[in-house]
């Protein structure tokens, strides 16, 4: 996976609306993301990878330990949890 895709994946992973869309979707979020992906089909691959990560189904993403820790912290904060390292 290239750096640009990794950055796009990370952006989805810290987006509250995207996280809620994946974890507990509702009609409004489904429509919002459907419209978004119709207008930005180039981001579908990154969104699918982010979705797989959130659901624990991802097999591979290129990140160093600092990026992983930062992403973990951001996800926990955006979900309303305190970071535990």
C-alpha positions, 0 to 999 in steps of 0.5 A, a space after each residue: 500500500 502506498 503512502 497516499 493510500 495509508 494517509 487516506 485510510 488514517 483519515 477515515 479511521 479518525 472520522 467520527 461519522 465514518 467510524 459510526 457508519 461502520 460500527 453502528 450505521 443508521 439511515 442518515 449515515 448510510 445515505 451520507 456515505 453513499 453520496 460521498 462515495 458516489 462523488 469520490 469513488 477513488 476513495 472507496 479502496 481506502 474506505 474499505 481498508 479502514 472499514 476492515 481495520 475497524 472491524 478487525 478484518 484487515 490483513 495488512 497496513 504499512 505503518 510504523 509503531 509511532 503511527 500505530 500508537 498515534 492512530 490508536 490514540 486518535 481512534 480512542 479519543 474520537 470514540 470518547 475513550 481515554 487512551 490506554 497504552 
